[in-house]
Amino acid sequence: MMEKKLKVKSLRFKVDKRLKVRGVRSKVKKGWLFFAFLLTFNFQLLTLNYSQAALAAEAKFPRPTGYVTDAAQVISPSEKAKLTALIEEVERKTTAEIAVVPWLPFLPLPP
């Protein structure tokens, strides 16, 4: 009879010990959750600020020299003359304006 009581007491002790540990763990989890939330929120604020700054930066495009501005020098002079004639004809007939600016992404834009 005495042995059964000891076993029961030891089981109660283990249960109490587990409950205490669980309480500590839940507080730690809440603390980490709050920390993770703050970290995520700050990261989002930083990326939002930098992305808006990047969008607000002015793009530098070459100055137009007519209907066809070939700063990348990929259009021959004869093709440029044909394109200019075609664009002038379209503008006369429809009053629509067309601009041609070839640009290669691996070349920097000229000033």
Secondary structure by P-SEA (a helix, b strand, c coil): caaaaaaaaaaaaaaaaaaaaaaaaaaaaaaaaaaaaaaaaaaaaaaaaaaaaaaabbbbbcccccccccccccccaaaaaaaaaaaaaaaaaccbbbbbbbbbccccccc
